[in-house]
């Protein structure tokens, strides 16, 4: 119920902007034991070089009776400014209010580069790179018990890059996230509630050290099948984990609908988690 309420509230907040040029994107997943996650963003192009993108994220950890006991939200805003035809400046902020024993705030700045429109078989190449910092506070251990001595605080400094290019009807995207430094080493029994994996809607828990992913899609007039592969590593573990996703976009005029599946740890039967995804995108 909270998931539905949050989405409706987001739409009501965005409606006044719908008279401007923009794009609304919504994606969600559902999994075992009532797990649910949602991400939504609205792209507002002011046609003067500035683009604003408010974002909202939500996930419910389990099917607890009192939803607030197992759910958390994130709010964000990304801004870009087109310096010229090839370069743009980027900035982003994120706030995760305290819930289920965790809270965070983050900010990032970077540049975007689109060197040419077409070269040989490639078109619309782009590259975005960020320097980012996130500040975490954890109030509970992995079992949900309060930490003795107060909250554990941690500052993460990292870098993120994402590239994209078209080749005919094919589109290839790649993303890389790297934590350069943690301000301290997290204790053995402390984790964090929210970690993003590139091209995945589902949320994982823990302090990530590195993540890399590729996504391939083939666009036609009415449908676009896609597939993605991600590899990621936690700060406290040397082994890498994997996630895969696949699905199909259906194009209906200015709207796109999709359905798919996301599988985390596909090679390990004991730890495997499967989520069914859906998304919608509409342009104004």
C-alpha positions, -999 to +999 in steps of 0.1 A: +000+000+000+028+025+008+044+017-026+012+027-044+007+058-022+043+070-028+039+066-066+005+085-066+020+113-045+050+116-068+026+119-098+006+147-080+038+166-073+049+163-109+016+172-126+022+210-125+054+204-145+036+183-171+028+214-191+066+219-198+086+195-220+096+165-199+098+128-195+084+107-166+100+073-159+088+048-134+102+013-127+095-012-100+103-048-089+086-074-067+103-104-051+103-129-023+084-124+010+068-092-002+100-074-013+092-044-035+113-016-048+104+015-069+123+042-087+108+072-104+123+103-120+110+133-140+132+149-166+123+186-171+141+203-200+139+241-197+152+246-233+178+271-221+206+246-214+193+235-180+178+201-173+163+193-139+156+157-128+139+151-095+141+115-084+124+092-058+133+057-047+116+033-023+119-003-012+102-026+013+125-052+029+098-077+037+060-082+042+059-069+077+025-058+090+036-023+099+052-012+066+073+016+081+092-011+100+107-025+068+107+003+042+128+033+034+129+061+008+154+082-011+150+116-026+173+131-052+178+159-076+201+159-107+209+191-126+228+194-159+238+225-179+248+224-216+280+244-219+282+238-257+273+211-282+299+187-268+301+194-231+278+198-201+282+203-164+265+178-140+255+180-103+234+157-081+223+154-045+206+126-026+189+123+009+178+092+026+159+101+058+163+079+088+143+046+085+149+010+096+180+022+115+198+039+086+202+073+070+224+089+043+231+121+023+252+123-008+263+147-035+282+145-067+296+167-095+310+159-129+310+165-166+293+150-197+308+147-231+292+140-265+321+142-290+302+137-323+268+128-337+280+100-360+312+082-369+313+051-391+286+028-377+285+045-343+261+074-334+252+095-304+282+084-282+282+100-247+303+098-216+294+110-181+319+110-152+313+120-116+332+125-084+309+117-055+307+116-017+282+099+005+278+102+043+262+072+061+248+067+096+239+033+109+220+029+141+215-009+142+236-041+136+228-067+109+202-083+132+184-050+137+196-044+173+206-010+184+244-003+184+260+002+217+278+035+220+256+053+194+254+054+157+282+044+134+292+071+108+311+066+076+321+088+046+325+072+012+344+090-015+341+075-050+339+079-087+312+069-113+313+068-151+287+058-176+290+056-214+265+049-242+266+045-280+243+034-308+252+011-338+222+010-361+193-003-340+216-015-313+224+005-281+252-004-257+256+011-223+283+005-197+287+018-162+314+017-136+314+027-099+345+027-077+349+036-040+382+053-037+382+056+001+361+049+031+368+072+061+370+042+084+366+004+082+330-007+090+327-031+120+320-068+112+284-066+124+275-033+106+260-029+071+239-004+052+204-006+039+208+007+004+233+000-024+227+006-061+237-018-088+239-003-123+209-010-146+191-029-118+160-016-100+163-039-070+182-026-040+209-046-022+223-041+013+260-035+022+289-012+016+300-017-021+336-014-031+332-016-069+305-023-095+306-026-133+278-034-157+269-035-194+234-033-210+226-042-246+192-034-263+179-036-299+152-010-308+125-016-334+094+005-341+072-013-316+095-034-293+130-032-277+144-063-261+172-057-236+197-076-214+222-065-187+250-081-167+265-066-136+294-076-114+299-061-080+321-065-048+314-056-012+340-037+008+344-066+034+346-094+008+371-102-020+347-123-040+325-107-067+288-112-070+267-111-102+233-099-113+216-103-147+184-088-161+164-092-193+131-079-206+111-062-233+100-026-239+067-021-258+064+013-275+030+029-277+033+064-292+049+087-266+047+059-240+069+029-234+060-001-211+083-029-202+084-062-182+113-083-172+132-102-146+163-094-124+183-123-109+210-117-083+236-144-077+224-165-107+253-189-102+246-196-065+215-215-058+215-208-020+218-170-024+198-165-055+172-138-055+148-132-084+127-101-089+101-094-115+103-059-129+080-035-147+085+001-160+067+029-178+080+059-195+060+088-210+070+121-227+051+153-225 
